[in-house]
């Protein structure tokens, strides 16, 4: 008869493992002898070895019991099912590893490649990184909310960058827009945005098509709060009869509180 230490040594496991198998019911716990010790026989050694082999092969302990008690056909079917589960888990882990590997790429983790390419194009125009990060965060929200529209929207943004006015607009984002309220750059930005909006209306191009009103409001708030300059641009456009940032719309004249027209 064997002590628990001897049993563990024969099976190549630890005493702690033997006690754990007792607790979860995989290995029957023998009665104590007259001296108060638990002793084990050869059957316990064989069962413990089988438990160890199955567990070491990757069989979850929750499935070990059914395999120990199964006939040959049931055993084979059970092993095949476990193998199928393990292959699915391997695929999941491989996918996780790929995502982790992309962490070093920063924005590529949360953005489609089309957006990453667009942001790189902005960097090529000399746009400061603080504005790139601001725009990146907006695109993260857009990609999460309307993933089916993202590539079409980015294609439209690339077309807009072929417009000299749009390139000039981004040229202003090569320095902080936190100057005085009468900063002439702010007025010029509003001028450019108004020209772009007028041309878009003439071409029947709509902004933020497919975005719901609540999401548009969220994007507008994000951009307006990004810098004092953005808020001043919006205020100037409102004086001229336009509202919004993500979806710029013309306000009917009878709803304006001030005379629309260029701000001097």
N, C-alpha and C positions, 0 to 999 in steps of 0.2 A: 504493500500500500504506500501511496505517495503523499507527501505534504504538499501544500499549495505551492511552495517554492520549487519543489522538484517537478511538479506538474508543469509549471510555467517554463522551467528549463527544458523539459522534454519537447514541448511544443514550440519553443523559440519565441515566447512572449513574456511580458512582464507580469509580476504578481498583480499589479494595478489593473492590467488588462483582464486578468482572470476574474477579479472582483467585479469589474464593470460588466463582464459577460454574465456573471451571476445576477447582477442587479436588473439587467434588461431581459433576463429569462432565456438567454441562448445556451447557457451551460448550467445544468441542474446543480444545486448546491447540496452536497452530501450532509448527512447528519454528523454530529460530533461524536467522537469515540469516548470511552470512559475517562480518558485524560483531558477531554475538552477540546481536542483538536479535530479538524476536518481532514479526512484522508480520502484519497482518490484512487480509482482503479484504472486498468488499461482502457476501458470503454471511455472514461473521461479524457484520457490522453488522446485517443483517436478523434473524439468529437471536437476537442479543443484544436487539434491540428487542422481538421476540416474547416472549422470556423476561421482559423488564422489564414488558411489558403484562400478561402473565398473573400475575406475582407482585404487581404493583400492584393487580390486580383482586381479590386475596385468595386466589389459587390457591396452596396449599402447594407449596413447592419440590419436595417429594417426588412431587408429581403433575404438575409442569410437564413433565418429560421425556416422559411418556406422551401428553400433549396435543400436544406439539410433533411427535411422530411419528405421530399418529393421523390417520385419514381423517376426512371431514366428519361422517359418522354417529357414529363413535366419539368425535369431538371434542365433538359436541353432547351425547351421552349422558354423557360425562365431566364436562362443565360442569354439567349438571343434577344429577349426583350430588354434585358439590362444593357446589353451591348448597343442596342438601338438608342436607348436613353443616353448612354455615354457618348455616342457619336453626335447626338444633338447638342449635348453639353459642350463637346469639343468645338463644334461650329460656333456656338455662342461665345465661348472664350476666345476663339480666334478673331471673331468680330470685335470683341472688347479690346483685344490687343491692338487691332488696327486703329481703333478710335484713340487709344492711349498713345499710339505712335504718332498720331496727328496732333497731339497736344503741343508739340514743339512748333507746329506751324501756326499756332495762334488762332487767327480768325477763320482758318480753314476748318476748324473743328465745328463751328456753328453756322457756317455760311456755304451756300453752293459755290462751285467753282466759278460760275458766271459772275457772281457778285465780287469774289476775290479778284478776278481779272479787271472788273470795273474800278475797284478801289486802287489797284496797282496803276491803272491808267491815270487816276487822279493824282497819285504820287508822282507820276511822270510829268504832270503839269506843274509840279512844285507846291501842291496844296500841303499845308502844314499837318503834321501827324495828329495834333489835337482835333482838327476838323475831320480828318480821316476816321479817327476813333468815334467821333460823334455820329458821323454818317454810318459807320459800321454798325453801331448799336441800333440805329433805325432799321437798317437792312436785316439785322437779326430778328427784330420784331416782325418785319414784313415777311421774311422767309418762313417764320413759324406760323403766321396767321393765314397767309395765302400762298403756300408753296407752289401751287399749280400756276400761279401768275408770275412768279419771280423771273423766269427767263425772258418772258415777253416784256416785262417792265424794264429789265436791264438792257434788252435790245433797244428799247425806246430811248433809254438814257445814253447809250452809245451814239445813237443818231443825233441826239441833242448836243453832244460834245463836238459834232461837226459844225455846229453853229458858232461863229466868232463871238457872238454875244454871250453864249454859255461859257466859252473858254475865258472870256474876259471876266465873267462873274466869278469863276473859280480862281482867277488871278488875285482877287481881293482876299482870298483865304490863304494868303501867304504871310499873314501877320495878324495880330490880335485886333478884333473889332470892339475895343472897349474904350474908344476915345470919347470926346464930348458929343453932346446931342446933335450939334451942327456939323459933325464930321462929314465933309463932302463925299466921302466914299459911301456913306450910308445912303445918301440921296441917289448916287449913281447906281448903286445896287438896286434900289427901288425902280429906277428908270429902266434898267435892263430887264428886271422881272416883269415889269409892265409890258415892255415891247415883246418879250417872249410869250406872255399870256395872250396878247392881242393876236400875234401870229398863230398861236395854237387855236384860238377861237375861229380865226379865218379858215384854218385848215380842218376845222371840226375835230380837233384832237382833244380828248377829255383827260383830265388828271385823275390819278388814283382810281381808275375804273375797276370795279370789283371790290373796293374797300368799303366796309360799312361805316356809317357816320361816327359811331363810337370810336372805331379804330383811327379814323381820320383825326378826330379830336385829340386822341392820345398822341399821335405823331406831331400834330401842331403844337401841343403843349410842350412836348419834348424839345422841339426845335426852338420855340420862342424862349424857353427858359435856359437855352444853351449859352446865350450871351446877350448882353445889353443891346448889341448891334442888331441881332435878329428881331428883338422886340420892337426896336425903332423902325426897322424896315416894314414890319407888319403894320405899324401905326401909320406910316406914310402911305402905304397902299390903301389902307382903309379911308384915309382922307381923300384919296383919288377915286374911290368907289369900288374897291376890291376887298374881298375878305378871304381869309384862310391862308395856309402856307402849303400844305400837302395838296389840297384841292382848291386852287385859287378861282374864286367865282366873282362875277361882276354883280354889284348890288344895284338894284333899280334906283334911279335918281330920286324918286319920292321917298326913299328910305334913308337917304343920306342926311346927316346932321350938318355937314359942311359942304361947301362947294367943291365938287371934284375937279381935278386938273392937276398938272405938274406942280410939285412942291419946289419952291425956289430955295 
